[in-house]
Amino acid sequence: MFYKFVLVVLFLSLPFSGWALFVFHSDLEGDGVKERIVFSPRSERVLKVFRGEEEVWSGLPDRWEAWKLVVADMDGDRVKELLVGVKVSTRFFPRRHKSVFVLGWNGRFAYARWLCSHLSKPLIDFLAFDVDGDFKDELITLEESSNGRAHLLVYKWIGFGYVGIWESKPLCGVELFQKEGKVGVKLFDGRSFFLSIVDGKLVLRHSP
C-alpha cells in the first residue's frame, strides 16, 4: 500500500552551494494531524519537525552527512519512521560510504531505531514502499556490486533491523523510480520495470 504524504521540493540556485530544501507533510503519529518535516541537507539544522507553526524538534549530527529523507511506516502501526540516507565510516568499513539510518518518532523527538553500518553492497539510492500489501513499508535499495552492476534489493523490517528478502539480477544503467503506486527501476534507454508479486514471488515486470 502506498503510504500517503505530500512532498514539496524547493531548489534554490545559489552559486557553489548546491543547497536544497525538502518539505514533507505527513501524519507522523497516526492521529490524523499532519506534521511538517523540513529536510535541508546543507543547513546547520538538517532536520526539523513542526506541528502547525511550532517547531517541535530539530536535529541530526553533522557527521552523518545526511543526503536523503524518506518517511515510511515500517511496522504497520501507523506511526511513521524517518529513514535517513547518510554518509558514514565505521570500524569495519572505515572508508566513508552511503548507508541508511532509521529514526523513530515519539511525538516529541526523533530517536535511533536502527543505525546500519553497511548494507549488502555499496548503496546507490533507496526508498520505501509496501510491495506485498501488508501495510508495512519495505526498504527498497539500489546497490552496486563489485563489477559495477546495479542490483535492486528488498528488505523487510523484523523489529530490530532489516533482513533481505529479494534481490534482482545484475542491471546496467538504472535508477529507482516510484510513480502511481508502483516502484521499480528505470533504464537509461527509457524502459521501466516495476516490482510485482507473481505466484507469491517478487519479480520485476516490464512497464508498458
C-alpha positions as a printed NumPy array, in Angstrom:
array([[  0.   ,   0.   ,   0.   ],
       [  1.407,   3.369,  -0.987],
       [  1.97 ,   5.499,   2.095],
       [  0.371,   8.911,   1.753],
       [  2.265,  12.114,   2.228],
       [  2.8  ,  15.304,   0.3  ],
       [  6.304,  16.271,  -0.73 ],
       [  7.286,  19.734,  -1.863],
       [ 10.819,  20.206,  -3.157],
       [ 12.318,  23.661,  -3.475],
       [ 15.632,  24.155,  -5.251],
       [ 17.462,  27.453,  -4.949],
       [ 20.25 ,  28.056,  -7.431],
       [ 22.898,  29.614,  -5.25 ],
       [ 26.465,  29.834,  -6.583],
       [ 28.611,  26.874,  -5.474],
       [ 26.189,  25.84 ,  -2.733],
       [ 24.02 ,  23.084,  -4.228],
       [ 21.507,  23.937,  -1.481],
       [ 18.1  ,  22.264,  -1.47 ],
       [ 15.105,  22.299,   0.844],
       [ 12.705,  19.346,   1.081],
       [  9.363,  19.784,   2.828],
       [  7.21 ,  16.776,   3.76 ],
       [  3.674,  16.879,   5.148],
       [  2.935,  13.581,   6.885],
       [  0.927,  12.271,   9.842],
       [  3.881,  11.02 ,  11.869],
       [  1.864,   9.952,  14.914],
       [ -1.174,   8.368,  13.242],
       [ -3.535,  10.807,  14.977],
       [ -4.97 ,  12.383,  11.825],
       [ -2.879,  15.555,  12.147],
       [ -0.068,  16.104,   9.673],
       [  3.292,  17.354,  10.826],
       [  5.589,  19.37 ,   8.589],
       [  9.072,  17.893,   8.211],
       [ 11.766,  20.139,   6.77 ],
       [ 14.911,  18.458,   5.467],
       [ 17.761,  20.714,   4.362],
       [ 20.939,  18.633,   3.96 ],
       [ 23.415,  21.504,   3.85 ],
       [ 21.974,  23.674,   6.619],
       [ 23.049,  23.938,  10.254],
       [ 19.876,  22.145,  11.387],
       [ 19.382,  19.37 ,   8.864],
       [ 16.008,  18.046,  10.04 ],
       [ 13.159,  19.975,  11.682],
       [  9.652,  18.848,  12.641],
       [  6.782,  21.332,  13.001],
       [  3.277,  20.922,  14.391],
       [  1.365,  23.835,  12.958],
       [  3.745,  26.785,  13.239],
       [  5.508,  25.397,  16.309],
       [  8.887,  23.771,  15.868],
       [  8.705,  20.577,  17.929],
       [ 12.188,  19.198,  17.327],
       [ 15.313,  19.614,  15.234],
       [ 18.457,  17.566,  14.968],
       [ 20.834,  15.18 ,  13.119],
       [ 24.592,  15.268,  13.697],
       [ 26.712,  16.941,  11.022],
       [ 28.974,  13.88 ,  10.921],
       [ 26.137,  11.857,   9.377],
       [ 26.3  ,  13.947,   6.18 ],
       [ 22.597,  13.292,   5.586],
       [ 21.668,  13.327,   1.895],
       [ 18.134,  11.898,   1.713],
       [ 14.991,  11.547,   3.826],
       [ 12.122,   9.093,   3.338],
       [  9.016,   8.968,   5.562],
       [  7.65 ,   5.425,   5.978],
       [  5.684,   3.072,   8.219],
       [  7.936,   0.05 ,   8.593],
       [  5.926,  -1.954,  11.115],
       [  2.331,  -1.075,  10.183],
       [  1.48 ,   0.676,  13.457],
       [  0.538,   3.949,  11.67 ],
       [  3.376,   5.755,  13.469],
       [  5.894,   6.821,  10.855],
       [  9.626,   6.325,  10.829],
       [ 12.216,   8.644,   9.305],
       [ 14.657,   6.855,   7.014],
       [ 17.756,   8.994,   6.619],
       [ 20.337,   8.476,   3.918],
       [ 23.755,   9.148,   5.472],
       [ 27.451,   9.012,   4.629],
       [ 29.417,   7.43 ,   7.447],
       [ 32.562,   5.497,   8.258],
       [ 32.634,   2.633,  10.727],
       [ 35.202,   0.395,  12.365],
       [ 34.844,  -2.379,   9.787],
       [ 34.082,  -0.013,   6.879],
       [ 36.456,   2.913,   7.544],
       [ 36.   ,   4.487,   4.117],
       [ 33.067,   6.917,   4.156],
       [ 30.096,   5.372,   2.351],
       [ 26.331,   5.685,   1.942],
       [ 24.013,   3.915,   4.368],
       [ 20.521,   4.212,   5.893],
       [ 19.664,   5.156,   9.471],
       [ 16.129,   4.582,  10.799],
       [ 14.751,   7.067,  13.33 ],
       [ 11.583,   6.555,  15.346],
       [  9.249,   9.375,  16.424],
       [  7.568,   9.622,  19.84 ],
       [  5.703,  12.901,  19.386],
       [  8.456,  14.982,  20.958],
       [ 11.704,  13.972,  19.283],
       [ 13.287,  11.51 ,  16.865],
       [ 15.376,   8.669,  18.255],
       [ 17.588,   5.968,  16.774],
       [ 15.914,   2.647,  15.969],
       [ 18.467,   1.181,  13.568],
       [ 21.818,   2.614,  12.524],
       [ 23.035,   0.498,   9.639],
       [ 26.811,   0.379,   9.268],
       [ 26.66 ,  -1.132,   5.76 ],
       [ 24.059,  -2.787,   3.563],
       [ 24.616,  -5.899,   1.472],
       [ 26.534,  -3.925,  -1.163],
       [ 27.567,  -0.28 ,  -1.602],
       [ 24.385,   1.792,  -1.602],
       [ 23.378,   3.91 ,  -4.589],
       [ 19.854,   5.011,  -3.643],
       [ 16.845,   3.902,  -1.601],
       [ 13.146,   4.434,  -0.982],
       [ 10.346,   2.756,   0.986],
       [  7.231,   1.057,  -0.362],
       [  4.721,  -1.603,   0.679],
       [  5.413,  -4.164,  -2.024],
       [  3.385,  -7.055,  -0.589],
       [  0.245,  -5.28 ,   0.66 ],
       [  0.773,  -5.977,   4.373],
       [  0.595,  -2.253,   5.287],
       [  4.29 ,  -2.307,   6.189],
       [  6.761,  -0.418,   4.008],
       [  9.741,  -2.411,   2.824],
       [ 13.128,  -0.795,   2.283],
       [ 13.907,  -0.791,  -1.453],
       [ 17.528,  -0.181,  -2.379],
       [ 19.683,   0.109,  -5.44 ],
       [ 23.149,  -1.246,  -4.653],
       [ 26.344,  -1.701,  -6.644],
       [ 28.229,  -4.974,  -6.928],
       [ 31.997,  -5.27 ,  -7.267],
       [ 31.76 ,  -5.439, -11.077],
       [ 29.908,  -2.121, -11.264],
       [ 26.487,  -3.633, -11.976],
       [ 23.453,  -2.456, -10.021],
       [ 21.115,  -4.725,  -8.054],
       [ 17.622,  -3.926,  -6.804],
       [ 17.109,  -5.304,  -3.289],
       [ 14.104,  -5.544,  -0.97 ],
       [ 14.481,  -5.595,   2.812],
       [ 11.757,  -6.284,   5.387],
       [ 11.697,  -4.86 ,   8.919],
       [ 11.852,  -7.575,  11.601],
       [ 11.541,  -5.448,  14.728],
       [ 15.201,  -4.689,  15.375],
       [ 16.555,  -4.252,  11.86 ],
       [ 16.084,  -5.267,   8.232],
       [ 16.531,  -8.644,   6.584],
       [ 16.935,  -9.045,   2.828],
       [ 14.066, -10.934,   1.16 ],
       [ 14.753, -10.445,  -2.56 ],
       [ 17.475,  -9.379,  -4.974],
       [ 17.33 ,  -8.768,  -8.705],
       [ 19.736,  -9.992, -11.321],
       [ 22.537,  -7.55 , -12.271],
       [ 21.29 ,  -4.407, -14.018],
       [ 23.051,  -1.768, -16.115],
       [ 22.282,   1.936, -16.304],
       [ 19.293,   2.087, -13.962],
       [ 17.75 ,   4.414, -11.414],
       [ 14.993,   3.925,  -8.843],
       [ 11.52 ,   5.238,  -9.558],
       [  8.261,   5.474,  -7.623],
       [  5.162,   6.529,  -9.524],
       [  1.395,   5.957,  -9.428],
       [  1.548,   3.304,  -6.716],
       [  4.431,   1.445,  -8.336],
       [  8.105,   1.14 ,  -7.536],
       [ 10.928,  -0.212,  -9.644],
       [ 13.814,   0.743, -11.892],
       [ 14.085,   2.855, -14.997],
       [ 16.765,   2.075, -17.563],
       [ 18.654,   4.846, -19.301],
       [ 17.129,   3.703, -22.611],
       [ 13.698,   4.681, -21.267],
       [ 12.338,   1.24 , -20.37 ],
       [ 10.863,   0.764, -16.901],
       [ 10.387,  -2.332, -14.774],
       [  8.306,  -2.373, -11.596],
       [  8.221,  -4.712,  -8.623],
       [  5.261,  -7.046,  -8.611],
       [  4.169, -10.264,  -6.931],
       [  3.523, -13.206,  -9.242],
       [  2.558, -16.579,  -7.754],
       [  3.632, -15.322,  -4.358],
       [  7.103, -14.276,  -5.522],
       [  8.623, -10.847,  -6.145],
       [  9.553, -10.203,  -9.776],
       [ 10.455,  -7.244, -11.984],
       [  7.846,  -6.731, -14.685],
       [  8.14 ,  -4.511, -17.726],
       [  6.03 ,  -1.365, -17.5  ],
       [  4.424,  -0.517, -20.85 ]])
